[in-house]
């Protein structure tokens, strides 16, 4: 069967407006805007914190070359899986929550979509509280200690982000183009300052260390990969907004180039900060190195801007699609609900040291499912359906089977394997889940009841 193209017919299906197939004529994100999204998402405090985790109790577990190599391997894997999973959305204009129907059935897709929706909401709240803490510090300095109410900052900051996101990817495009460049300059200034002024300490504590090319190295490859597993799972949500006419190779570089620059730079910066100061918190490490209110104001400002771009790209629109799918509500209402649910996730508890174990358990709990689901979607589109999907039947909620057993079997088998090998959980879950789904499709085709 010939491969499906982006010549999508204009039809209205019985789903929320923002879940309709996005035709090429409605897409307004070009290469610069798309790369800006991934630049803005990559330059954030969470990624620097991940880089600083290389240094444990003041001792680097990997040297600089190993850190850069691990980041490069992870980013290459991110870009490859991204381009494999984004083709469905790019060619059909269909979002991730509808893509799930091919494998899980009409109702099964709604349950499976929660694997992307719930973590997105929790991270929206978590990131927003982090941004509110930074805003509190900014106002404390500007008002000479007269105002630093984090709760007021938090509520206002959430409302501000919700208002920005009401127009969906149109507003994300504008915000990302502006903020990503500003944040990139800020982070590169910090990196340049470290290399210029602290090279002696970096050389001693990070460069000339034996490190590890074994389990520690591959553990960090998976850890670096882990920050993008939810995003690449819902790749269709992003690619359906990109203007038509870009080949797979061109789109690969639209992912690889900005992620390599942003994510790679932030990971290395985090590792260097921790190696120089022995402090795992990037904010505290920066405050120790650059003890001036002006510099602290700038850094806190970059943190706030980074939170906005990260939430806009990764933590608002994909969960909003899940809300729209579950309740058939307009985009504006679903975005507002994300803001409310983000507040109700109690991020002020999650950021406490006493809650770190619970947060870590939550991350590991949902992460083991992300690899298998991603593999299932790729096998479904490339192997089983051979690049072609009947959109009329995909959107036919009344006649589609509610559940299809093959996908849940592969999902839980892959998740169990990922749980057993927690150090490399995503990779194991991806390959085991994909293999099981392929074997079930070949030897138990009756288990895939979504036939069209």
SEGUPA-276975 format. One record per residue (C-alpha): residue number from 1; residue in three letters; x, y, z. Coordinates in steps of 0.05 Angstrom, whole numbers, plus 32768, in hexadecimal, padded with zeros to 4 digits. Layout:
<atom NUM,ALA,<X,Y,Z>>,
...
end
This chain:
<atom 1,UNK,<8000,8000,8000>>,
<atom 2,UNK,<801B,8045,7FEF>>,
<atom 3,UNK,<8035,806F,8028>>,
<atom 4,UNK,<8006,80A2,8045>>,
<atom 5,UNK,<8017,80EB,8038>>,
<atom 6,UNK,<8004,812C,8057>>,
<atom 7,UNK,<7FCB,8139,8026>>,
<atom 8,UNK,<7F97,8133,805C>>,
<atom 9,UNK,<7F4F,813C,8049>>,
<atom 10,UNK,<7F28,8170,806E>>,
<atom 11,UNK,<7EF5,8148,8097>>,
<atom 12,UNK,<7ED7,8153,80DB>>,
<atom 13,UNK,<7ED5,8118,810A>>,
<atom 14,UNK,<7EB0,810E,814B>>,
<atom 15,UNK,<7EE9,8123,8179>>,
<atom 16,UNK,<7EFF,8164,8199>>,
<atom 17,UNK,<7F16,8199,8167>>,
<atom 18,UNK,<7F60,8196,817B>>,
<atom 19,UNK,<7F61,814B,816E>>,
<atom 20,UNK,<7F4B,8151,8125>>,
<atom 21,UNK,<7F81,8140,80F1>>,
<atom 22,UNK,<7FAB,817E,80E5>>,
<atom 23,UNK,<7FAD,818D,809A>>,
<atom 24,UNK,<7FED,81A8,807A>>,
<atom 25,UNK,<7FCA,81EA,806C>>,
<atom 26,UNK,<7FC0,81F7,80B7>>,
<atom 27,UNK,<8008,81E8,80CB>>,
<atom 28,UNK,<8032,8225,80DB>>,
<atom 29,UNK,<8071,820C,80FC>>,
<atom 30,UNK,<80AF,820F,80D0>>,
<atom 31,UNK,<80F6,81F7,80DD>>,
<atom 32,UNK,<810D,8233,8107>>,
<atom 33,UNK,<80CF,8231,8133>>,
<atom 34,UNK,<80D4,81E5,813C>>,
<atom 35,UNK,<811D,81E7,814E>>,
<atom 36,UNK,<810E,8221,817E>>,
<atom 37,UNK,<80DC,81F4,81A3>>,
<atom 38,UNK,<8111,81BF,81B0>>,
<atom 39,UNK,<8146,81F3,81C2>>,
<atom 40,UNK,<8117,8212,81F5>>,
<atom 41,UNK,<8104,81CE,8210>>,
<atom 42,UNK,<814D,81B8,8216>>,
<atom 43,UNK,<8167,81F5,823C>>,
<atom 44,UNK,<8147,81EB,8280>>,
<atom 45,UNK,<815D,81E2,82C8>>,
<atom 46,UNK,<8145,8199,82CA>>,
<atom 47,UNK,<8177,8185,8294>>,
<atom 48,UNK,<81B0,81A9,82B8>>,
<atom 49,UNK,<819C,8183,82F8>>,
<atom 50,UNK,<81A0,8142,82D1>>,
<atom 51,UNK,<81E6,8154,82BA>>,
<atom 52,UNK,<81FB,8164,8301>>,
<atom 53,UNK,<81E5,811F,8318>>,
<atom 54,UNK,<8225,8104,82F8>>,
<atom 55,UNK,<824A,8120,8334>>,
<atom 56,UNK,<8239,80F8,8374>>,
<atom 57,UNK,<8254,8111,83B7>>,
<atom 58,UNK,<8284,813E,8393>>,
<atom 59,UNK,<82A1,8105,8368>>,
<atom 60,UNK,<8293,80FF,831D>>,
<atom 61,UNK,<8279,80BA,830A>>,
<atom 62,UNK,<828A,80C9,82C1>>,
<atom 63,UNK,<82BF,80F5,82A2>>,
<atom 64,UNK,<82B0,812D,8271>>,
<atom 65,UNK,<82BB,8104,8232>>,
<atom 66,UNK,<828E,80CD,824C>>,
<atom 67,UNK,<8259,8100,825F>>,
<atom 68,UNK,<825A,8120,821A>>,
<atom 69,UNK,<8259,80DB,81F8>>,
<atom 70,UNK,<821F,80C3,8223>>,
<atom 71,UNK,<81F8,8102,8213>>,
<atom 72,UNK,<8207,80FB,81C8>>,
<atom 73,UNK,<81F1,80B2,81C7>>,
<atom 74,UNK,<81B1,80C3,81EC>>,
<atom 75,UNK,<81A2,80FE,81BE>>,
<atom 76,UNK,<81AD,80D4,8180>>,
<atom 77,UNK,<817D,80A0,819B>>,
<atom 78,UNK,<814A,80D6,81AC>>,
<atom 79,UNK,<814E,80F3,8165>>,
<atom 80,UNK,<8149,80AE,8144>>,
<atom 81,UNK,<810C,8097,816C>>,
<atom 82,UNK,<80EE,80DC,8165>>,
<atom 83,UNK,<80F0,80D9,811A>>,
<atom 84,UNK,<80D5,8092,8119>>,
<atom 85,UNK,<8099,80A5,8143>>,
<atom 86,UNK,<808D,80EA,8126>>,
<atom 87,UNK,<807F,80D2,80DF>>,
<atom 88,UNK,<8038,80BC,80F0>>,
<atom 89,UNK,<8024,8101,8109>>,
<atom 90,UNK,<8049,8125,80D2>>,
<atom 91,UNK,<8028,80FE,809B>>,
<atom 92,UNK,<7FE2,80F9,80B8>>,
<atom 93,UNK,<7FDC,8137,80E4>>,
<atom 94,UNK,<7FBF,810A,811B>>,
<atom 95,UNK,<7FD3,8114,8165>>,
<atom 96,UNK,<7FF0,80E0,8193>>,
<atom 97,UNK,<7FB0,80D1,81B9>>,
<atom 98,UNK,<7F8E,80BC,8178>>,
<atom 99,UNK,<7FCC,8097,8160>>,
<atom 100,UNK,<7FC5,8069,819C>>,
<atom 101,UNK,<7F82,8050,8181>>,
<atom 102,UNK,<7FA5,8027,814B>>,
<atom 103,UNK,<7FC4,7FF9,8180>>,
<atom 104,UNK,<7F99,8000,81BE>>,
<atom 105,UNK,<7F52,800A,81A4>>,
<atom 106,UNK,<7F24,8045,81B2>>,
<atom 107,UNK,<7F1E,803F,81FE>>,
<atom 108,UNK,<7F62,801E,8207>>,
<atom 109,UNK,<7F83,805B,81E6>>,
<atom 110,UNK,<7F65,8088,821B>>,
<atom 111,UNK,<7F83,805F,8253>>,
<atom 112,UNK,<7FC6,805B,822F>>,
<atom 113,UNK,<7FC6,80A7,8224>>,
<atom 114,UNK,<7FC9,80B1,826F>>,
<atom 115,UNK,<8011,8098,826D>>,
<atom 116,UNK,<8021,80DA,824A>>,
<atom 117,UNK,<7FEC,8105,826A>>,
<atom 118,UNK,<7FF7,80FA,82B4>>,
<atom 119,UNK,<8044,8103,82B4>>,
<atom 120,UNK,<803B,8141,8289>>,
<atom 121,UNK,<800B,8160,82BC>>,
<atom 122,UNK,<8038,814E,82F7>>,
<atom 123,UNK,<8075,816C,82D4>>,
<atom 124,UNK,<804E,81AA,82C1>>,
<atom 125,UNK,<8040,81B6,830B>>,
<atom 126,UNK,<8087,81A4,8320>>,
<atom 127,UNK,<80A7,81D1,82EC>>,
<atom 128,UNK,<8077,820A,82FC>>,
<atom 129,UNK,<8087,8207,8346>>,
<atom 130,UNK,<80D1,8208,8334>>,
<atom 131,UNK,<80C4,8246,830A>>,
<atom 132,UNK,<809D,8265,8343>>,
<atom 133,UNK,<80D7,825B,8372>>,
<atom 134,UNK,<8104,827F,8341>>,
<atom 135,UNK,<80D0,82B7,833A>>,
<atom 136,UNK,<80CE,82BD,8385>>,
<atom 137,UNK,<811A,82C7,8386>>,
<atom 138,UNK,<8115,82FB,834F>>,
<atom 139,UNK,<80E0,8323,8375>>,
<atom 140,UNK,<8106,831C,83B6>>,
<atom 141,UNK,<8144,833C,8397>>,
<atom 142,UNK,<811D,8372,8371>>,
<atom 143,UNK,<80F3,8385,83AE>>,
<atom 144,UNK,<812D,837F,83DF>>,
<atom 145,UNK,<810A,8347,8405>>,
<atom 146,UNK,<80C5,8368,8409>>,
<atom 147,UNK,<80A3,8334,83DB>>,
<atom 148,UNK,<80B4,82EC,83CC>>,
<atom 149,UNK,<8071,82C7,83D4>>,
<atom 150,UNK,<807B,8286,83AD>>,
<atom 151,UNK,<8031,8274,83AF>>,
<atom 152,UNK,<801D,82B5,838C>>,
<atom 153,UNK,<8054,82AB,8359>>,
<atom 154,UNK,<803E,8263,834E>>,
<atom 155,UNK,<7FF4,8272,8341>>,
<atom 156,UNK,<8004,82AE,8315>>,
<atom 157,UNK,<8039,8286,82EF>>,
<atom 158,UNK,<800A,824C,82E2>>,
<atom 159,UNK,<7FD3,827B,82C9>>,
<atom 160,UNK,<8006,829F,829D>>,
<atom 161,UNK,<801C,825E,827C>>,
<atom 162,UNK,<7FD5,8246,8272>>,
<atom 163,UNK,<7FC4,8288,824F>>,
<atom 164,UNK,<8001,8281,8222>>,
<atom 165,UNK,<7FEC,823A,820F>>,
<atom 166,UNK,<7FA4,8249,81FE>>,
<atom 167,UNK,<7FB3,8250,81B4>>,
<atom 168,UNK,<7FD9,820E,81B4>>,
<atom 169,UNK,<8015,8206,8188>>,
<atom 170,UNK,<800B,824B,8169>>,
<atom 171,UNK,<801E,826B,81AA>>,
<atom 172,UNK,<8054,8237,81B9>>,
<atom 173,UNK,<8075,8249,8177>>,
<atom 174,UNK,<8079,8293,8189>>,
<atom 175,UNK,<808F,8288,81D0>>,
<atom 176,UNK,<80C4,8255,81BD>>,
<atom 177,UNK,<80E2,8281,8187>>,
<atom 178,UNK,<80EC,82BB,81B8>>,
<atom 179,UNK,<80FE,8297,81F8>>,
<atom 180,UNK,<812B,8260,81DD>>,
<atom 181,UNK,<815E,8290,81C1>>,
<atom 182,UNK,<8161,82B8,8202>>,
<atom 183,UNK,<8168,827A,822D>>,
<atom 184,UNK,<819C,825C,81FE>>,
<atom 185,UNK,<81C7,829A,8204>>,
<atom 186,UNK,<81C2,8298,8250>>,
<atom 187,UNK,<81D5,8250,8257>>,
<atom 188,UNK,<820F,8256,8225>>,
<atom 189,UNK,<8229,8292,824D>>,
<atom 190,UNK,<822A,8266,828C>>,
<atom 191,UNK,<824D,822E,8266>>,
<atom 192,UNK,<8281,825F,8249>>,
<atom 193,UNK,<828D,827D,828E>>,
<atom 194,UNK,<8299,8238,82AB>>,
<atom 195,UNK,<82CA,8225,8275>>,
<atom 196,UNK,<82EF,8267,827A>>,
<atom 197,UNK,<82F3,826F,82C5>>,
<atom 198,UNK,<82EE,8229,82E2>>,
<atom 199,UNK,<8314,81FE,82B1>>,
<atom 200,UNK,<8347,81EA,82E5>>,
<atom 201,UNK,<8312,81CC,8313>>,
<atom 202,UNK,<82EC,81AE,82D8>>,
<atom 203,UNK,<832C,818D,82BF>>,
<atom 204,UNK,<833D,8171,8302>>,
<atom 205,UNK,<82F8,815A,8318>>,
<atom 206,UNK,<82D7,8147,82D6>>,
<atom 207,UNK,<8309,813F,829D>>,
<atom 208,UNK,<8340,8117,82BE>>,
<atom 209,UNK,<8313,80E3,82DF>>,
<atom 210,UNK,<8311,809A,82CB>>,
<atom 211,UNK,<82C5,8098,82CB>>,
<atom 212,UNK,<82A2,805C,82AC>>,
<atom 213,UNK,<8290,8041,8267>>,
<atom 214,UNK,<8268,8008,8285>>,
<atom 215,UNK,<8226,8006,82AC>>,
<atom 216,UNK,<822D,804E,82C5>>,
<atom 217,UNK,<8236,8068,827E>>,
<atom 218,UNK,<81FA,8043,8262>>,
<atom 219,UNK,<81D1,8055,829F>>,
<atom 220,UNK,<81DC,809E,8290>>,
<atom 221,UNK,<81CD,8094,8246>>,
<atom 222,UNK,<8189,807A,825A>>,
<atom 223,UNK,<8181,80B1,828F>>,
<atom 224,UNK,<8191,80E6,825A>>,
<atom 225,UNK,<8161,80C3,822A>>,
<atom 226,UNK,<812C,80C1,8261>>,
<atom 227,UNK,<811F,810C,8261>>,
<atom 228,UNK,<8103,8106,821A>>,
<atom 229,UNK,<80DE,80C4,821D>>,
<atom 230,UNK,<8099,80E3,822A>>,
<atom 231,UNK,<80A5,8117,81F3>>,
<atom 232,UNK,<80B9,80E5,81BE>>,
<atom 233,UNK,<807E,80B9,81D1>>,
<atom 234,UNK,<804F,80F2,81BC>>,
<atom 235,UNK,<8079,8106,8180>>,
<atom 236,UNK,<803A,810A,8155>>,
<atom 237,UNK,<8021,8145,817F>>,
<atom 238,UNK,<805C,816E,8166>>,
<atom 239,UNK,<8068,8155,811F>>,
<atom 240,UNK,<801F,8161,810B>>,
<atom 241,UNK,<802C,81AC,8114>>,
<atom 242,UNK,<8069,81AE,80E6>>,
<atom 243,UNK,<8061,81C9,809F>>,
<atom 244,UNK,<805E,8194,8069>>,
<atom 245,UNK,<8098,8186,803A>>,
<atom 246,UNK,<80D0,8170,8069>>,
<atom 247,UNK,<80F0,812C,805F>>,
<atom 248,UNK,<8100,80FC,8098>>,
<atom 249,UNK,<814A,8110,8094>>,
<atom 250,UNK,<813A,815A,8099>>,
<atom 251,UNK,<810B,814F,80D4>>,
<atom 252,UNK,<8140,8124,80F5>>,
<atom 253,UNK,<816E,8160,80F7>>,
<atom 254,UNK,<8135,818C,8110>>,
<atom 255,UNK,<8138,8160,814D>>,
<atom 256,UNK,<8181,814D,8153>>,
<atom 257,UNK,<81A0,8192,8149>>,
<atom 258,UNK,<817B,81BB,817E>>,
<atom 259,UNK,<8178,8181,81B0>>,
<atom 260,UNK,<81C2,8174,81A8>>,
<atom 261,UNK,<81D2,81BE,81B4>>,
<atom 262,UNK,<81A1,81CB,81EC>>,
<atom 263,UNK,<819F,8188,8211>>,
<atom 264,UNK,<81E8,817A,8206>>,
<atom 265,UNK,<81FD,81BF,8220>>,
<atom 266,UNK,<81D1,81BB,825E>>,
<atom 267,UNK,<81E8,8176,8271>>,
<atom 268,UNK,<8232,818A,826B>>,
<atom 269,UNK,<8225,81CB,8290>>,
<atom 270,UNK,<8204,81A5,82C9>>,
<atom 271,UNK,<823E,8174,82CE>>,
<atom 272,UNK,<8271,81AD,82CE>>,
<atom 273,UNK,<824B,81D4,8303>>,
<atom 274,UNK,<8248,8198,8331>>,
<atom 275,UNK,<8291,8187,8324>>,
<atom 276,UNK,<82A8,81CD,8335>>,
<atom 277,UNK,<827D,81DA,8372>>,
<atom 278,UNK,<826C,8195,838C>>,
<atom 279,UNK,<8223,81AC,8390>>,
<atom 280,UNK,<81EE,8184,836C>>,
<atom 281,UNK,<81BA,81BC,8369>>,
<atom 282,UNK,<81CA,81E8,832C>>,
<atom 283,UNK,<81A8,8224,834A>>,
<atom 284,UNK,<81D1,8220,8389>>,
<atom 285,UNK,<8211,8210,8362>>,
<atom 286,UNK,<8207,824E,8336>>,
<atom 287,UNK,<81F9,8279,8373>>,
<atom 288,UNK,<823B,8262,8391>>,
<atom 289,UNK,<8263,826F,8352>>,
<atom 290,UNK,<8243,82B1,833F>>,
<atom 291,UNK,<8234,82D4,837F>>,
<atom 292,UNK,<8211,8313,8365>>,
<atom 293,UNK,<81C8,8327,8365>>,
<atom 294,UNK,<81CC,833B,831C>>,
<atom 295,UNK,<81E4,82F7,8306>>,
<atom 296,UNK,<81B2,82D3,8333>>,
<atom 297,UNK,<817A,82FD,8316>>,
<atom 298,UNK,<818F,82E9,82D0>>,
<atom 299,UNK,<8195,829F,82E1>>,
<atom 300,UNK,<8151,829E,8304>>,
<atom 301,UNK,<8134,82C1,82C8>>,
<atom 302,UNK,<8150,828D,829A>>,
<atom 303,UNK,<8132,8257,82C7>>,
<atom 304,UNK,<80ED,8276,82C1>>,
<atom 305,UNK,<80F2,827C,8275>>,
<atom 306,UNK,<810C,8235,8270>>,
<atom 307,UNK,<80D0,821C,8299>>,
<atom 308,UNK,<80A0,8240,826A>>,
<atom 309,UNK,<80BD,8221,822B>>,
<atom 310,UNK,<80C3,81DC,824A>>,
<atom 311,UNK,<807B,81DD,8262>>,
<atom 312,UNK,<8060,81FA,8221>>,
<atom 313,UNK,<8082,81C4,81F7>>,
<atom 314,UNK,<8080,8187,8224>>,
<atom 315,UNK,<804E,818E,825C>>,
<atom 316,UNK,<8011,81B4,8245>>,
<atom 317,UNK,<7FFA,81A2,81FF>>,
<atom 318,UNK,<8004,8156,81FF>>,
<atom 319,UNK,<7FDE,814D,8241>>,
<atom 320,UNK,<7FAA,817E,8226>>,
<atom 321,UNK,<7F9E,8150,81EB>>,
<atom 322,UNK,<7F93,8117,821D>>,
<atom 323,UNK,<7F5F,8141,8242>>,
<atom 324,UNK,<7F3D,8152,8200>>,
<atom 325,UNK,<7F3B,8108,81EE>>,
<atom 326,UNK,<7F1E,80F2,8231>>,
<atom 327,UNK,<7EE8,8128,8238>>,
<atom 328,UNK,<7EDF,8145,81F2>>,
<atom 329,UNK,<7EEA,818C,820B>>,
<atom 330,UNK,<7F07,81C6,81E2>>,
<atom 331,UNK,<7F51,81D5,81E4>>,
<atom 332,UNK,<7F49,8212,8211>>,
<atom 333,UNK,<7F25,81EB,8247>>,
<atom 334,UNK,<7F57,81B1,8244>>,
<atom 335,UNK,<7F92,81E1,824A>>,
<atom 336,UNK,<7F71,8203,8286>>,
<atom 337,UNK,<7F65,81BF,82A6>>,
<atom 338,UNK,<7FAF,81AF,829E>>,
<atom 339,UNK,<7FBF,81EE,82C6>>,
<atom 340,UNK,<7F8D,81DB,82FD>>,
<atom 341,UNK,<7FA5,8193,8300>>,
<atom 342,UNK,<7FEE,81AB,8301>>,
<atom 343,UNK,<7FDE,81D3,8340>>,
<atom 344,UNK,<7FB8,8197,835F>>,
<atom 345,UNK,<7FF6,816B,8354>>,
<atom 346,UNK,<8014,818E,8391>>,
<atom 347,UNK,<8059,819D,8373>>,
<atom 348,UNK,<806E,81C1,83B4>>,
<atom 349,UNK,<806F,817C,83D4>>,
<atom 350,UNK,<8094,815B,839A>>,
<atom 351,UNK,<80CE,818C,839D>>,
<atom 352,UNK,<80DD,817D,83E6>>,
<atom 353,UNK,<8118,8150,83F6>>,
<atom 354,UNK,<80EB,8122,841E>>,
<atom 355,UNK,<80C1,8116,83DF>>,
<atom 356,UNK,<80FC,8108,83B0>>,
<atom 357,UNK,<80F7,80BD,83B9>>,
<atom 358,UNK,<80AD,80BE,83A8>>,
<atom 359,UNK,<80B8,80EA,836B>>,
<atom 360,UNK,<80F0,80BC,8354>>,
<atom 361,UNK,<80C1,8080,835C>>,
<atom 362,UNK,<808B,80A4,8334>>,
<atom 363,UNK,<80BC,80B3,82FB>>,
<atom 364,UNK,<80D4,806B,82F9>>,
<atom 365,UNK,<808D,8050,82FD>>,
<atom 366,UNK,<8074,8074,82BF>>,
<atom 367,UNK,<80B6,8071,8299>>,
<atom 368,UNK,<80B6,8026,8294>>,
<atom 369,UNK,<8076,802B,8269>>,
<atom 370,UNK,<808F,8060,8238>>,
<atom 371,UNK,<80C1,8035,8212>>,
<atom 372,UNK,<808F,7FFD,8203>>,
<atom 373,UNK,<8058,802D,81ED>>,
<atom 374,UNK,<8088,8052,81BE>>,
<atom 375,UNK,<809E,8010,819F>>,
<atom 376,UNK,<8056,7FF8,8197>>,
<atom 377,UNK,<8044,8037,8171>>,
<atom 378,UNK,<8080,8030,8143>>,
<atom 379,UNK,<8074,7FE6,8135>>,
<atom 380,UNK,<802A,7FF5,8128>>,
<atom 381,UNK,<8037,802C,80F6>>,
<atom 382,UNK,<8074,8010,80D1>>,
<atom 383,UNK,<806C,7FC4,80D4>>,
<atom 384,UNK,<8022,7FB6,80DC>>,
<atom 385,UNK,<8002,7FEF,80B6>>,
<atom 386,UNK,<803D,7FFE,8088>>,
<atom 387,UNK,<8038,804A,808D>>,
<atom 388,UNK,<7FEE,804D,807C>>,
<atom 389,UNK,<7FB2,805C,80AA>>,
<atom 390,UNK,<7F69,8064,8097>>,
<atom 391,UNK,<7F58,80A4,80BC>>,
<atom 392,UNK,<7F0D,809A,80B3>>,
<atom 393,UNK,<7F10,8059,80D9>>,
<atom 394,UNK,<7F43,8073,810B>>,
<atom 395,UNK,<7F12,80AA,811F>>,
<atom 396,UNK,<7ED5,807D,811D>>,
<atom 397,UNK,<7EC9,8078,8168>>,
<atom 398,UNK,<7E86,8054,8161>>,
<atom 399,UNK,<7E9F,8019,8138>>,
<atom 400,UNK,<7EE6,8012,8154>>,
<atom 401,UNK,<7EF2,7FDB,8186>>,
<atom 402,UNK,<7EFB,7FF6,81CD>>,
<atom 403,UNK,<7F38,7FCC,81DE>>,
<atom 404,UNK,<7F6D,7FA5,81B9>>,
<atom 405,UNK,<7F93,7F72,81E4>>,
<atom 406,UNK,<7FD5,7F6C,81BF>>,
<atom 407,UNK,<7FEC,7FB2,81D2>>,
<atom 408,UNK,<7FE1,7FAC,821D>>,
<atom 409,UNK,<8004,7F68,821E>>,
<atom 410,UNK,<8041,7F86,81FB>>,
<atom 411,UNK,<803D,7FC4,8227>>,
<atom 412,UNK,<803E,7F9F,826A>>,
<atom 413,UNK,<8072,7F6C,8252>>,
<atom 414,UNK,<80A0,7FA4,823C>>,
<atom 415,UNK,<8093,7FCA,827D>>,
<atom 416,UNK,<80A4,7F8C,82A7>>,
<atom 417,UNK,<80E5,7F83,8281>>,
<atom 418,UNK,<80F5,7FCD,828A>>,
<atom 419,UNK,<80E8,7FC7,82D5>>,
<atom 420,UNK,<8117,7F8C,82DA>>,
<atom 421,UNK,<814F,7FB4,82B9>>,
<atom 422,UNK,<8144,7FF8,82D9>>,
<atom 423,UNK,<8189,8014,82C4>>,
<atom 424,UNK,<8177,800E,827A>>,
<atom 425,UNK,<812C,800B,8283>>,
<atom 426,UNK,<8115,8033,8246>>,
<atom 427,UNK,<8142,800E,8215>>,
<atom 428,UNK,<812D,7FC9,8230>>,
<atom 429,UNK,<80E3,7FDC,8232>>,
<atom 430,UNK,<80E7,7FF8,81EB>>,
<atom 431,UNK,<8106,7FBA,81CC>>,
<atom 432,UNK,<80DF,7F86,81F5>>,
<atom 433,UNK,<809D,7FAA,81EC>>,
<atom 434,UNK,<80A8,7FB3,81A1>>,
<atom 435,UNK,<80BF,7F6B,8197>>,
<atom 436,UNK,<8084,7F4F,81BD>>,
<atom 437,UNK,<8053,7F7A,8196>>,
<atom 438,UNK,<8072,7F65,8154>>,
<atom 439,UNK,<806F,7F1B,8168>>,
<atom 440,UNK,<8027,7F22,817E>>,
<atom 441,UNK,<8014,7F44,813D>>,
<atom 442,UNK,<8035,7F0C,8116>>,
<atom 443,UNK,<801F,7ECF,813D>>,
<atom 444,UNK,<7FE0,7EE9,8160>>,
<atom 445,UNK,<7FC1,7F1A,812F>>,
<atom 446,UNK,<7F7C,7F0F,814C>>,
<atom 447,UNK,<7F95,7F33,818A>>,
<atom 448,UNK,<7F99,7F74,8163>>,
<atom 449,UNK,<7F4F,7F83,815C>>,
<atom 450,UNK,<7F58,7FC8,813E>>,
<atom 451,UNK,<7F51,7FB1,80F6>>,
<atom 452,UNK,<7F4E,7FE6,80C0>>,
end
